[in-house]
Amino acid sequence: NFLVPWADYRPIEYEAPHIARGGAAWIDPADPNEIEFNRSFPDVDRTSHTGAYVVGIDGRPKNPMGRTGMVGRGLLGRWGP
C-alpha cells in the first residue's frame, strides 16, 4: 500500500533494452507525462479493472495493488494497465 510510509523503500528501475530503443507502435513514450491515464481510447485502454489508479508526481502510474520492488516499463513497454 502506497499510503503506508516506507522510508527504506528503494525499488529498482528496469526497462528492457528493446523497450528503451523504442520504434514499435505499441511502446509507450519514455515520458509518462505524455499519456492520459484512467481513460479508454480506441487504440489502448488505460483503465484498470480495480478502478481509478493513482498517478505519482513523476507522472508514473502506481500499481493499484501496491509496491512491487520495481519501477519503469519493464518488459511490457506500457506505463500502467
Contacts in CASP RR format, 6 or more apart in sequence:
PFRMAT RR
TARGET T0000
AUTHOR 0000-0000-0000
METHOD contacts of the structure
MODEL  1
NFLVPWADYRPIEYEAPHIARGGAAWIDPADPNEIEFNRSFPDVDRTSHT
GAYVVGIDGRPKNPMGRTGMVGRGLLGRWGP
1 66 0 8 1.000
1 67 0 8 1.000
2 54 0 8 1.000
2 62 0 8 1.000
2 66 0 8 1.000
2 67 0 8 1.000
6 67 0 8 1.000
9 67 0 8 1.000
9 69 0 8 1.000
11 67 0 8 1.000
11 68 0 8 1.000
11 69 0 8 1.000
11 70 0 8 1.000
11 71 0 8 1.000
12 69 0 8 1.000
12 70 0 8 1.000
12 71 0 8 1.000
13 70 0 8 1.000
13 71 0 8 1.000
13 72 0 8 1.000
14 70 0 8 1.000
14 71 0 8 1.000
14 72 0 8 1.000
14 74 0 8 1.000
15 72 0 8 1.000
15 73 0 8 1.000
15 74 0 8 1.000
15 77 0 8 1.000
16 73 0 8 1.000
16 74 0 8 1.000
16 75 0 8 1.000
16 77 0 8 1.000
19 27 0 8 1.000
19 73 0 8 1.000
19 74 0 8 1.000
19 75 0 8 1.000
19 76 0 8 1.000
19 77 0 8 1.000
20 30 0 8 1.000
26 77 0 8 1.000
26 78 0 8 1.000
27 73 0 8 1.000
27 77 0 8 1.000
27 78 0 8 1.000
28 35 0 8 1.000
28 73 0 8 1.000
28 77 0 8 1.000
28 78 0 8 1.000
28 79 0 8 1.000
29 35 0 8 1.000
32 55 0 8 1.000
32 58 0 8 1.000
32 59 0 8 1.000
32 60 0 8 1.000
32 61 0 8 1.000
32 79 0 8 1.000
33 59 0 8 1.000
35 46 0 8 1.000
35 79 0 8 1.000
36 46 0 8 1.000
37 46 0 8 1.000
37 53 0 8 1.000
37 55 0 8 1.000
37 61 0 8 1.000
37 79 0 8 1.000
37 80 0 8 1.000
38 46 0 8 1.000
38 47 0 8 1.000
38 48 0 8 1.000
38 52 0 8 1.000
38 53 0 8 1.000
38 55 0 8 1.000
39 46 0 8 1.000
39 47 0 8 1.000
40 46 0 8 1.000
40 47 0 8 1.000
44 78 0 8 1.000
45 81 0 8 1.000
46 80 0 8 1.000
46 81 0 8 1.000
47 81 0 8 1.000
48 64 0 8 1.000
48 80 0 8 1.000
48 81 0 8 1.000
49 81 0 8 1.000
50 64 0 8 1.000
50 65 0 8 1.000
51 64 0 8 1.000
53 61 0 8 1.000
53 62 0 8 1.000
53 63 0 8 1.000
53 64 0 8 1.000
53 80 0 8 1.000
53 81 0 8 1.000
54 61 0 8 1.000
54 62 0 8 1.000
54 64 0 8 1.000
55 61 0 8 1.000
55 62 0 8 1.000
56 62 0 8 1.000
60 71 0 8 1.000
60 72 0 8 1.000
60 79 0 8 1.000
61 79 0 8 1.000
61 80 0 8 1.000
61 81 0 8 1.000
63 80 0 8 1.000
72 79 0 8 1.000
73 79 0 8 1.000
END
